[in-house]
Structure formats: C-alpha cells, structure tokens
Amino acid sequence: MNEAAARQATNHPDLPPFFQLVALESTESTSNEVEVRAQAGASEGLLVWARQQTKGRGRQGRHWESPSGNLYCSLLLRPEVETAKAAELGFVAGVAVRDCVASLFSKEQTVRCKWPNDILVGQSKIAGILLEATVQERGTRVIVGIGVNLVNHPLETSYPATDLRSQGAATADPARVLERLAGSLLRWREVWLTEGFGAIRRTWLEHAAGLGEDISVRLPDQTLVGKFESIDERGALELHLPGGEMHIVTAGDVFLNQPAMKTSG
Ligand code: BTN
C-alpha cells in the first residue's frame, strides 16, 4: 500500500452497511446537506460528515462553532411513525452519543445525558444533538445532526463546554469517533425498533444529569425552578414546582445545580 492509500485507509471511516457516507472537507451545515439530498430522494442511512462547518446550527436557532478537529455529522432517518413519536429519536441519539463518548475514556468518567439532547462530561457540555423532523405523506423524515467537541470547545456559551482531548480521552480522531458513533447509533436504533421507547427512556434516565435535583428550565417567556422528577412516555420533562404542581416541559434549556426552589419571570 502506498503512503496516500495508507492515509486514505486510516482516515476514511469504516461503517456498517446501513450507512451511505458522504465525507466532505467543509460545508455550511451537514444537516443542510442532508436536507437537500433528502428532498432529492436520498434514502434512510445517508450520513453526511464534514471536517468543518461554516454555518453550523444548534438548537433554538443558536450558532454551533465548527472549526476543524471536532466531529460534525447528520444522519437521515425515515421512520414510519408520526412526527410526535419521531421526537423519540432525539433520545435514541442521546443514549448512542453518550455510550460512544463514554467508550472513548480508558478510565471511568461520568458521561451524562442532559435534557433534552445534550451530553455532559462532568458538568460541561461535550456534544449536542439537533433533531429536525418533517411530516411526509408516509411517516416522518428525521435529520439527526450531531456535534461532538473532540479537540476544541467554545469559551463563551450559556452552558460551560468541554472537549474530549482536554478530558483525557483515548482518541480524538474524527474518523475513528465517527466509526464508534455509527455503531452505537445503529445499536440503539435497533433497541428502539424492537423494544420501543420504554427501553430508551429507562437507559436515558439511568444516565440523566440532575435527576431528582433542583434545576432551572429557561422557557421563551419565563424561567422555572423545580425538582427534575423524570421524563414522561413522550420524553417531556416533568418538573415538580415548589407549590406542588407538576409542570410538563416540551422545549426549553435546562441548567443544573440550582440551589433554591423558586419561580421567576
Ligand atoms: C445543540 O446542542 O444546540 C445541537 C448542536 C448540533 C450541532 C450539529 S453539528 C452537525 C449538525 N450540523 C449542524 O449544523 N448542526 C448539527
């Protein structure tokens, strides 16, 4: 094998047959790239991976810093379920990314899922998931965008961030991490298909950050503080308010380690 072929072999991810990989040096957003190809009829399993993104997108319209060195990928799924049920795939991706990240540490490291779709190492965010679902004539089209901080993390974020290398992970090579992530996504998708959301929910709760603790949830019009009781059978967050009422949150930003139980506008 000549040097170029050897480099190609070690750089190019080796993925299970389910995935149709499109590897790009740079793109605006891997999720945009999947969207364009999905509209043109791409099938389930399309996986776009880019070394860097120029317009990476996060949840709630936020920017996702995407310099080269980290992992940016988006997966196309076409589950034959209604859109509300397709939201479960955010938790499927969450447990898959958590497992993948945890497997990269040679010594025990606490890797947790933060509602709805973040992954934390210690108290800091290492990965984020952006789930975009569109109703189709039959079923739902879902684009699962995943960003994992491997060697860089942003410094000025509303939630503290970290990256794999600075946490001492065994590898931070994007191609190798993508291989592990793909295997993990496939395994957890299979669990979802065969055992249903109950099994995903149980695993997610086993690794949930802040469960049973006081957290605050930032909503568009107010911030609520209460005890994080659980997630319900649709994945919504159950927040036990100081007055005793249970508030069901379907979208918002969670902050952990909130000392006092109080509500504020
Ligand atoms: C978040 O935590 O806000 C979600 C971040 C998702 C970022 C990934 S990177 C790959 C894919 N392409 C994007 O533009 N966004 C997602």
py3Dmol code that shows the C-alpha trace and the ligand (Angstrom):
import py3Dmol

protein = """\
ATOM      1  CA  MET A   1       0.000   0.000   0.000  1.00  0.00           C
ATOM      2  CA  ASN A   2       1.480   3.382  -0.949  1.00  0.00           C
ATOM      3  CA  GLU A   3       1.528   6.272   1.501  1.00  0.00           C
ATOM      4  CA  ALA A   4      -1.576   8.001   0.075  1.00  0.00           C
ATOM      5  CA  ALA A   5      -3.586   4.776   0.134  1.00  0.00           C
ATOM      6  CA  ALA A   6      -2.487   4.096   3.714  1.00  0.00           C
ATOM      7  CA  ARG A   7      -3.526   7.585   4.762  1.00  0.00           C
ATOM      8  CA  GLN A   8      -6.851   7.140   2.999  1.00  0.00           C
ATOM      9  CA  ALA A   9      -7.392   3.814   4.758  1.00  0.00           C
ATOM     10  CA  THR A  10      -6.684   5.213   8.205  1.00  0.00           C
ATOM     11  CA  ASN A  11      -8.616   8.435   7.645  1.00  0.00           C
ATOM     12  CA  HIS A  12     -11.675   7.060   5.967  1.00  0.00           C
ATOM     13  CA  PRO A  13     -14.236   5.696   8.402  1.00  0.00           C
ATOM     14  CA  ASP A  14     -15.261   2.073   8.064  1.00  0.00           C
ATOM     15  CA  LEU A  15     -19.032   1.998   8.689  1.00  0.00           C
ATOM     16  CA  PRO A  16     -21.730  -0.711   8.828  1.00  0.00           C
ATOM     17  CA  PRO A  17     -23.639  -1.227   5.522  1.00  0.00           C
ATOM     18  CA  PHE A  18     -26.729   0.687   6.810  1.00  0.00           C
ATOM     19  CA  PHE A  19     -24.866   3.983   6.299  1.00  0.00           C
ATOM     20  CA  GLN A  20     -24.261   5.747   2.979  1.00  0.00           C
ATOM     21  CA  LEU A  21     -21.411   8.057   3.882  1.00  0.00           C
ATOM     22  CA  VAL A  22     -20.792  11.413   2.209  1.00  0.00           C
ATOM     23  CA  ALA A  23     -17.490  12.796   3.535  1.00  0.00           C
ATOM     24  CA  LEU A  24     -16.824  16.496   2.970  1.00  0.00           C
ATOM     25  CA  GLU A  25     -13.896  18.717   3.786  1.00  0.00           C
ATOM     26  CA  SER A  26     -16.153  21.686   4.549  1.00  0.00           C
ATOM     27  CA  THR A  27     -19.823  22.575   4.249  1.00  0.00           C
ATOM     28  CA  GLU A  28     -22.237  25.165   5.650  1.00  0.00           C
ATOM     29  CA  SER A  29     -24.020  22.583   7.794  1.00  0.00           C
ATOM     30  CA  THR A  30     -24.127  18.802   7.465  1.00  0.00           C
ATOM     31  CA  SER A  31     -27.844  18.980   8.354  1.00  0.00           C
ATOM     32  CA  ASN A  32     -28.481  21.363   5.428  1.00  0.00           C
ATOM     33  CA  GLU A  33     -26.550  18.999   3.192  1.00  0.00           C
ATOM     34  CA  VAL A  34     -28.731  16.063   4.286  1.00  0.00           C
ATOM     35  CA  GLU A  35     -31.878  18.164   3.823  1.00  0.00           C
ATOM     36  CA  VAL A  36     -31.012  18.949   0.175  1.00  0.00           C
ATOM     37  CA  ARG A  37     -30.231  15.303  -0.570  1.00  0.00           C
ATOM     38  CA  ALA A  38     -33.344  14.103   1.320  1.00  0.00           C
ATOM     39  CA  GLN A  39     -35.543  16.370  -0.797  1.00  0.00           C
ATOM     40  CA  ALA A  40     -33.950  14.828  -3.866  1.00  0.00           C
ATOM     41  CA  GLY A  41     -34.992  11.370  -2.568  1.00  0.00           C
ATOM     42  CA  ALA A  42     -31.973  10.135  -0.580  1.00  0.00           C
ATOM     43  CA  SER A  43     -32.744   7.069   1.457  1.00  0.00           C
ATOM     44  CA  GLU A  44     -32.556   6.335   5.159  1.00  0.00           C
ATOM     45  CA  GLY A  45     -28.986   5.856   6.337  1.00  0.00           C
ATOM     46  CA  LEU A  46     -27.491   8.801   4.450  1.00  0.00           C
ATOM     47  CA  LEU A  47     -24.751  10.124   6.736  1.00  0.00           C
ATOM     48  CA  VAL A  48     -23.033  13.398   5.911  1.00  0.00           C
ATOM     49  CA  TRP A  49     -19.769  14.041   7.727  1.00  0.00           C
ATOM     50  CA  ALA A  50     -17.708  17.226   7.383  1.00  0.00           C
ATOM     51  CA  ARG A  51     -14.325  18.181   8.798  1.00  0.00           C
ATOM     52  CA  GLN A  52     -15.641  21.685   9.387  1.00  0.00           C
ATOM     53  CA  GLN A  53     -18.836  23.689   9.012  1.00  0.00           C
ATOM     54  CA  THR A  54     -19.135  27.356   8.081  1.00  0.00           C
ATOM     55  CA  LYS A  55     -22.717  27.804   9.365  1.00  0.00           C
ATOM     56  CA  GLY A  56     -23.169  25.094  11.995  1.00  0.00           C
ATOM     57  CA  ARG A  57     -26.593  25.273  13.660  1.00  0.00           C
ATOM     58  CA  GLY A  58     -27.574  24.430  17.221  1.00  0.00           C
ATOM     59  CA  ARG A  59     -30.928  24.121  18.983  1.00  0.00           C
ATOM     60  CA  GLN A  60     -33.224  27.134  19.195  1.00  0.00           C
ATOM     61  CA  GLY A  61     -31.552  28.892  16.275  1.00  0.00           C
ATOM     62  CA  ARG A  62     -28.175  29.102  18.015  1.00  0.00           C
ATOM     63  CA  HIS A  63     -24.842  29.012  16.208  1.00  0.00           C
ATOM     64  CA  TRP A  64     -22.670  25.867  16.581  1.00  0.00           C
ATOM     65  CA  GLU A  65     -18.982  26.688  16.394  1.00  0.00           C
ATOM     66  CA  SER A  66     -17.469  24.241  13.918  1.00  0.00           C
ATOM     67  CA  PRO A  67     -13.686  24.550  13.460  1.00  0.00           C
ATOM     68  CA  SER A  68     -11.840  21.559  12.010  1.00  0.00           C
ATOM     69  CA  GLY A  69     -10.828  18.894  14.537  1.00  0.00           C
ATOM     70  CA  ASN A  70     -14.279  18.203  16.012  1.00  0.00           C
ATOM     71  CA  LEU A  71     -16.953  15.818  14.726  1.00  0.00           C
ATOM     72  CA  TYR A  72     -19.903  17.136  12.703  1.00  0.00           C
ATOM     73  CA  CYS A  73     -22.336  14.716  11.114  1.00  0.00           C
ATOM     74  CA  SER A  74     -26.002  14.378  10.209  1.00  0.00           C
ATOM     75  CA  LEU A  75     -27.997  11.213   9.664  1.00  0.00           C
ATOM     76  CA  LEU A  76     -31.166  10.816   7.610  1.00  0.00           C
ATOM     77  CA  LEU A  77     -33.873   8.548   9.042  1.00  0.00           C
ATOM     78  CA  ARG A  78     -37.320   7.884   7.602  1.00  0.00           C
ATOM     79  CA  PRO A  79     -39.286   6.172  10.384  1.00  0.00           C
ATOM     80  CA  GLU A  80     -42.850   5.158   9.561  1.00  0.00           C
ATOM     81  CA  VAL A  81     -44.253   6.927  12.614  1.00  0.00           C
ATOM     82  CA  GLU A  82     -45.976  10.261  13.206  1.00  0.00           C
ATOM     83  CA  THR A  83     -43.836  13.308  13.982  1.00  0.00           C
ATOM     84  CA  ALA A  84     -44.586  13.310  17.751  1.00  0.00           C
ATOM     85  CA  LYS A  85     -43.161   9.785  18.017  1.00  0.00           C
ATOM     86  CA  ALA A  86     -40.200  10.637  15.806  1.00  0.00           C
ATOM     87  CA  ALA A  87     -39.083  13.029  18.591  1.00  0.00           C
ATOM     88  CA  GLU A  88     -38.081   9.868  20.497  1.00  0.00           C
ATOM     89  CA  LEU A  89     -35.147   9.625  18.101  1.00  0.00           C
ATOM     90  CA  GLY A  90     -33.522  12.566  19.898  1.00  0.00           C
ATOM     91  CA  PHE A  91     -33.256  10.327  22.973  1.00  0.00           C
ATOM     92  CA  VAL A  92     -32.123   7.356  20.854  1.00  0.00           C
ATOM     93  CA  ALA A  93     -29.310   9.576  19.552  1.00  0.00           C
ATOM     94  CA  GLY A  94     -28.674  10.844  23.086  1.00  0.00           C
ATOM     95  CA  VAL A  95     -28.002   7.395  24.564  1.00  0.00           C
ATOM     96  CA  ALA A  96     -25.975   6.441  21.471  1.00  0.00           C
ATOM     97  CA  VAL A  97     -23.740   9.526  21.690  1.00  0.00           C
ATOM     98  CA  ARG A  98     -23.388   9.065  25.453  1.00  0.00           C
ATOM     99  CA  ASP A  99     -22.243   5.452  25.012  1.00  0.00           C
ATOM    100  CA  CYS A 100     -19.843   6.442  22.263  1.00  0.00           C
ATOM    101  CA  VAL A 101     -18.284   9.252  24.316  1.00  0.00           C
ATOM    102  CA  ALA A 102     -18.076   7.068  27.456  1.00  0.00           C
ATOM    103  CA  SER A 103     -16.336   4.306  25.452  1.00  0.00           C
ATOM    104  CA  LEU A 104     -13.541   6.707  24.498  1.00  0.00           C
ATOM    105  CA  PHE A 105     -12.273   7.063  28.060  1.00  0.00           C
ATOM    106  CA  SER A 106      -9.848   4.467  29.314  1.00  0.00           C
ATOM    107  CA  LYS A 107     -10.643   5.239  32.931  1.00  0.00           C
ATOM    108  CA  GLU A 108     -14.114   5.708  34.411  1.00  0.00           C
ATOM    109  CA  GLN A 109     -15.569   9.086  33.546  1.00  0.00           C
ATOM    110  CA  THR A 110     -19.060  10.352  34.298  1.00  0.00           C
ATOM    111  CA  VAL A 111     -20.807  10.948  30.976  1.00  0.00           C
ATOM    112  CA  ARG A 112     -24.429  12.017  31.323  1.00  0.00           C
ATOM    113  CA  CYS A 113     -27.436  12.995  29.251  1.00  0.00           C
ATOM    114  CA  LYS A 114     -28.853  16.468  29.876  1.00  0.00           C
ATOM    115  CA  TRP A 115     -32.438  17.064  28.791  1.00  0.00           C
ATOM    116  CA  PRO A 116     -33.348  17.198  26.038  1.00  0.00           C
ATOM    117  CA  ASN A 117     -30.380  16.218  23.870  1.00  0.00           C
ATOM    118  CA  ASP A 118     -27.043  17.294  25.352  1.00  0.00           C
ATOM    119  CA  ILE A 119     -24.167  15.152  26.544  1.00  0.00           C
ATOM    120  CA  LEU A 120     -22.088  16.238  29.523  1.00  0.00           C
ATOM    121  CA  VAL A 121     -18.704  15.147  30.812  1.00  0.00           C
ATOM    122  CA  GLY A 122     -18.590  16.212  34.442  1.00  0.00           C
ATOM    123  CA  GLN A 123     -20.510  19.497  34.470  1.00  0.00           C
ATOM    124  CA  SER A 124     -19.664  20.589  30.929  1.00  0.00           C
ATOM    125  CA  LYS A 125     -21.273  20.019  27.554  1.00  0.00           C
ATOM    126  CA  ILE A 126     -19.239  17.899  25.147  1.00  0.00           C
ATOM    127  CA  ALA A 127     -21.850  17.076  22.489  1.00  0.00           C
ATOM    128  CA  GLY A 128     -25.137  18.386  21.179  1.00  0.00           C
ATOM    129  CA  ILE A 129     -27.885  16.899  19.037  1.00  0.00           C
ATOM    130  CA  LEU A 130     -30.195  18.781  16.709  1.00  0.00           C
ATOM    131  CA  LEU A 131     -33.310  16.833  15.699  1.00  0.00           C
ATOM    132  CA  GLU A 132     -35.302  18.132  12.741  1.00  0.00           C
ATOM    133  CA  ALA A 133     -38.492  16.297  11.756  1.00  0.00           C
ATOM    134  CA  THR A 134     -40.718  16.883   8.722  1.00  0.00           C
ATOM    135  CA  VAL A 135     -44.089  15.227   8.138  1.00  0.00           C
ATOM    136  CA  GLN A 136     -44.163  13.151   4.959  1.00  0.00           C
ATOM    137  CA  GLU A 137     -47.018  11.545   3.079  1.00  0.00           C
ATOM    138  CA  ARG A 138     -45.984   8.311   4.763  1.00  0.00           C
ATOM    139  CA  GLY A 139     -44.147   8.600   8.083  1.00  0.00           C
ATOM    140  CA  THR A 140     -41.672  11.307   9.069  1.00  0.00           C
ATOM    141  CA  ARG A 141     -38.344  12.465   7.710  1.00  0.00           C
ATOM    142  CA  VAL A 142     -35.852  12.999  10.515  1.00  0.00           C
ATOM    143  CA  ILE A 143     -32.442  14.621  10.310  1.00  0.00           C
ATOM    144  CA  VAL A 144     -30.287  13.911  13.353  1.00  0.00           C
ATOM    145  CA  GLY A 145     -27.417  16.403  13.491  1.00  0.00           C
ATOM    146  CA  ILE A 146     -24.644  15.560  15.948  1.00  0.00           C
ATOM    147  CA  GLY A 147     -21.700  17.680  17.028  1.00  0.00           C
ATOM    148  CA  VAL A 148     -19.034  16.269  19.349  1.00  0.00           C
ATOM    149  CA  ASN A 149     -16.251  18.503  20.665  1.00  0.00           C
ATOM    150  CA  LEU A 150     -13.096  16.458  20.157  1.00  0.00           C
ATOM    151  CA  VAL A 151     -10.215  18.932  20.362  1.00  0.00           C
ATOM    152  CA  ASN A 152     -11.909  22.370  20.574  1.00  0.00           C
ATOM    153  CA  HIS A 153     -14.724  23.824  22.591  1.00  0.00           C
ATOM    154  CA  PRO A 154     -16.276  27.271  22.579  1.00  0.00           C
ATOM    155  CA  LEU A 155     -15.430  29.506  25.518  1.00  0.00           C
ATOM    156  CA  GLU A 156     -18.370  31.856  25.643  1.00  0.00           C
ATOM    157  CA  THR A 157     -21.520  29.773  25.855  1.00  0.00           C
ATOM    158  CA  SER A 158     -24.544  29.968  28.138  1.00  0.00           C
ATOM    159  CA  TYR A 159     -23.613  26.452  29.305  1.00  0.00           C
ATOM    160  CA  PRO A 160     -19.929  25.583  30.037  1.00  0.00           C
ATOM    161  CA  ALA A 161     -18.377  23.437  27.281  1.00  0.00           C
ATOM    162  CA  THR A 162     -15.501  20.974  27.110  1.00  0.00           C
ATOM    163  CA  ASP A 163     -13.860  18.617  24.612  1.00  0.00           C
ATOM    164  CA  LEU A 164     -12.651  15.015  24.575  1.00  0.00           C
ATOM    165  CA  ARG A 165      -8.940  15.750  24.390  1.00  0.00           C
ATOM    166  CA  SER A 166      -8.923  18.115  27.333  1.00  0.00           C
ATOM    167  CA  GLN A 167     -10.844  15.478  29.321  1.00  0.00           C
ATOM    168  CA  GLY A 168      -8.135  12.877  28.570  1.00  0.00           C
ATOM    169  CA  ALA A 169      -9.970  10.587  26.111  1.00  0.00           C
ATOM    170  CA  ALA A 170      -8.041   7.794  24.380  1.00  0.00           C
ATOM    171  CA  THR A 171      -8.719   9.027  20.830  1.00  0.00           C
ATOM    172  CA  ALA A 172      -9.959  12.255  19.362  1.00  0.00           C
ATOM    173  CA  ASP A 173      -9.586  11.340  15.689  1.00  0.00           C
ATOM    174  CA  PRO A 174     -12.887  12.320  13.987  1.00  0.00           C
ATOM    175  CA  ALA A 175     -12.873   9.310  11.616  1.00  0.00           C
ATOM    176  CA  ARG A 176     -12.428   6.845  14.495  1.00  0.00           C
ATOM    177  CA  VAL A 177     -15.024   8.577  16.662  1.00  0.00           C
ATOM    178  CA  LEU A 178     -17.467   8.520  13.727  1.00  0.00           C
ATOM    179  CA  GLU A 179     -16.982   4.745  13.415  1.00  0.00           C
ATOM    180  CA  ARG A 180     -17.859   4.248  17.079  1.00  0.00           C
ATOM    181  CA  LEU A 181     -20.755   6.662  16.883  1.00  0.00           C
ATOM    182  CA  ALA A 182     -22.223   4.959  13.817  1.00  0.00           C
ATOM    183  CA  GLY A 183     -22.093   1.542  15.519  1.00  0.00           C
ATOM    184  CA  SER A 184     -23.702   2.970  18.629  1.00  0.00           C
ATOM    185  CA  LEU A 185     -26.466   4.744  16.650  1.00  0.00           C
ATOM    186  CA  LEU A 186     -27.281   1.536  14.813  1.00  0.00           C
ATOM    187  CA  ARG A 187     -27.450  -0.494  18.047  1.00  0.00           C
ATOM    188  CA  TRP A 188     -29.734   1.969  19.856  1.00  0.00           C
ATOM    189  CA  ARG A 189     -31.967   2.436  16.798  1.00  0.00           C
ATOM    190  CA  GLU A 190     -32.429  -1.342  16.812  1.00  0.00           C
ATOM    191  CA  VAL A 191     -33.373  -1.245  20.518  1.00  0.00           C
ATOM    192  CA  TRP A 192     -35.927   1.481  19.713  1.00  0.00           C
ATOM    193  CA  LEU A 193     -37.388  -0.537  16.821  1.00  0.00           C
ATOM    194  CA  THR A 194     -37.589  -3.833  18.711  1.00  0.00           C
ATOM    195  CA  GLU A 195     -38.231  -2.809  22.341  1.00  0.00           C
ATOM    196  CA  GLY A 196     -39.795   0.615  21.906  1.00  0.00           C
ATOM    197  CA  PHE A 197     -39.229   3.952  23.616  1.00  0.00           C
ATOM    198  CA  GLY A 198     -39.608   2.424  27.100  1.00  0.00           C
ATOM    199  CA  ALA A 199     -36.158   0.811  26.855  1.00  0.00           C
ATOM    200  CA  ILE A 200     -34.591   4.035  25.548  1.00  0.00           C
ATOM    201  CA  ARG A 201     -36.279   6.104  28.258  1.00  0.00           C
ATOM    202  CA  ARG A 202     -35.027   3.742  31.004  1.00  0.00           C
ATOM    203  CA  THR A 203     -31.435   3.916  29.743  1.00  0.00           C
ATOM    204  CA  TRP A 204     -31.606   7.681  29.282  1.00  0.00           C
ATOM    205  CA  LEU A 205     -32.885   8.094  32.867  1.00  0.00           C
ATOM    206  CA  GLU A 206     -30.058   5.852  34.192  1.00  0.00           C
ATOM    207  CA  HIS A 207     -27.622   8.424  32.824  1.00  0.00           C
ATOM    208  CA  ALA A 208     -29.674  11.588  33.320  1.00  0.00           C
ATOM    209  CA  ALA A 209     -27.950  14.661  34.726  1.00  0.00           C
ATOM    210  CA  GLY A 210     -29.799  16.399  37.556  1.00  0.00           C
ATOM    211  CA  LEU A 211     -32.489  13.766  38.068  1.00  0.00           C
ATOM    212  CA  GLY A 212     -34.188  14.244  41.453  1.00  0.00           C
ATOM    213  CA  GLU A 213     -32.372  17.563  41.901  1.00  0.00           C
ATOM    214  CA  ASP A 214     -33.402  21.196  41.684  1.00  0.00           C
ATOM    215  CA  ILE A 215     -32.865  22.516  38.177  1.00  0.00           C
ATOM    216  CA  SER A 216     -33.932  25.597  36.319  1.00  0.00           C
ATOM    217  CA  VAL A 217     -35.588  25.496  32.930  1.00  0.00           C
ATOM    218  CA  ARG A 218     -35.392  28.538  30.702  1.00  0.00           C
ATOM    219  CA  LEU A 219     -38.544  28.883  28.608  1.00  0.00           C
ATOM    220  CA  PRO A 220     -39.167  31.617  25.998  1.00  0.00           C
ATOM    221  CA  ASP A 221     -41.192  33.739  28.452  1.00  0.00           C
ATOM    222  CA  GLN A 222     -40.020  32.680  31.921  1.00  0.00           C
ATOM    223  CA  THR A 223     -37.558  30.594  33.911  1.00  0.00           C
ATOM    224  CA  LEU A 224     -38.924  27.853  36.143  1.00  0.00           C
ATOM    225  CA  VAL A 225     -37.067  26.304  39.052  1.00  0.00           C
ATOM    226  CA  GLY A 226     -38.173  22.970  40.445  1.00  0.00           C
ATOM    227  CA  LYS A 227     -37.248  19.339  41.026  1.00  0.00           C
ATOM    228  CA  PHE A 228     -36.480  17.257  37.939  1.00  0.00           C
ATOM    229  CA  GLU A 229     -38.817  14.297  38.569  1.00  0.00           C
ATOM    230  CA  SER A 230     -38.499  12.306  35.350  1.00  0.00           C
ATOM    231  CA  ILE A 231     -39.245  12.333  31.648  1.00  0.00           C
ATOM    232  CA  ASP A 232     -42.663  11.099  30.570  1.00  0.00           C
ATOM    233  CA  GLU A 233     -43.557   8.484  27.961  1.00  0.00           C
ATOM    234  CA  ARG A 234     -43.082  11.081  25.172  1.00  0.00           C
ATOM    235  CA  GLY A 235     -39.771  12.398  26.509  1.00  0.00           C
ATOM    236  CA  ALA A 236     -41.189  15.625  28.002  1.00  0.00           C
ATOM    237  CA  LEU A 237     -39.528  16.823  31.210  1.00  0.00           C
ATOM    238  CA  GLU A 238     -41.555  16.567  34.424  1.00  0.00           C
ATOM    239  CA  LEU A 239     -40.726  19.477  36.691  1.00  0.00           C
ATOM    240  CA  HIS A 240     -42.111  19.448  40.222  1.00  0.00           C
ATOM    241  CA  LEU A 241     -42.735  23.080  41.161  1.00  0.00           C
ATOM    242  CA  PRO A 242     -42.399  24.362  44.753  1.00  0.00           C
ATOM    243  CA  GLY A 243     -46.191  24.796  45.019  1.00  0.00           C
ATOM    244  CA  GLY A 244     -46.632  21.053  44.370  1.00  0.00           C
ATOM    245  CA  GLU A 245     -47.796  21.364  40.764  1.00  0.00           C
ATOM    246  CA  MET A 246     -46.148  19.209  38.068  1.00  0.00           C
ATOM    247  CA  HIS A 247     -45.126  21.246  35.036  1.00  0.00           C
ATOM    248  CA  ILE A 248     -44.577  19.348  31.781  1.00  0.00           C
ATOM    249  CA  VAL A 249     -41.854  20.944  29.653  1.00  0.00           C
ATOM    250  CA  THR A 250     -41.663  20.074  25.959  1.00  0.00           C
ATOM    251  CA  ALA A 251     -38.982  22.620  24.940  1.00  0.00           C
ATOM    252  CA  GLY A 252     -36.504  24.693  26.934  1.00  0.00           C
ATOM    253  CA  ASP A 253     -32.944  24.957  28.234  1.00  0.00           C
ATOM    254  CA  VAL A 254     -32.012  23.164  31.430  1.00  0.00           C
ATOM    255  CA  PHE A 255     -29.475  24.472  33.958  1.00  0.00           C
ATOM    256  CA  LEU A 256     -28.281  22.169  36.719  1.00  0.00           C
ATOM    257  CA  ASN A 257     -27.283  22.804  40.333  1.00  0.00           C
ATOM    258  CA  GLN A 258     -29.948  25.354  41.154  1.00  0.00           C
ATOM    259  CA  PRO A 259     -29.789  25.982  44.890  1.00  0.00           C
ATOM    260  CA  ALA A 260     -33.236  27.380  45.691  1.00  0.00           C
ATOM    261  CA  MET A 261     -36.712  26.264  44.640  1.00  0.00           C
ATOM    262  CA  LYS A 262     -38.402  29.384  43.338  1.00  0.00           C
ATOM    263  CA  THR A 263     -40.067  30.612  40.150  1.00  0.00           C
ATOM    264  CA  SER A 264     -39.145  33.801  38.356  1.00  0.00           C
ATOM    265  CA  GLY A 265     -40.445  35.611  35.296  1.00  0.00           C
TER     266      GLY A 265
END
"""
ligand_1 = """\
16
BTN
C -27.174 21.877 20.208
O -26.705 21.404 21.248
O -27.617 23.024 20.167
C -27.211 20.997 18.975
C -25.957 21.140 18.190
C -25.936 20.288 16.933
C -24.723 20.569 16.095
C -24.608 19.612 14.951
S -23.027 19.656 14.171
C -23.612 18.646 12.892
C -25.002 19.127 12.562
N -24.932 20.235 11.638
C -25.374 21.376 12.173
O -25.418 22.479 11.586
N -25.756 21.168 13.421
C -25.602 19.777 13.818
"""
view = py3Dmol.view(width=600, height=400)
view.addModel(protein, "pdb")
view.setStyle({"model": 0}, {"cartoon": {"style": "trace"}})
view.addModel(ligand_1, "xyz")
view.setStyle({"model": 1}, {"stick": {}})
view.zoomTo()
view.show()
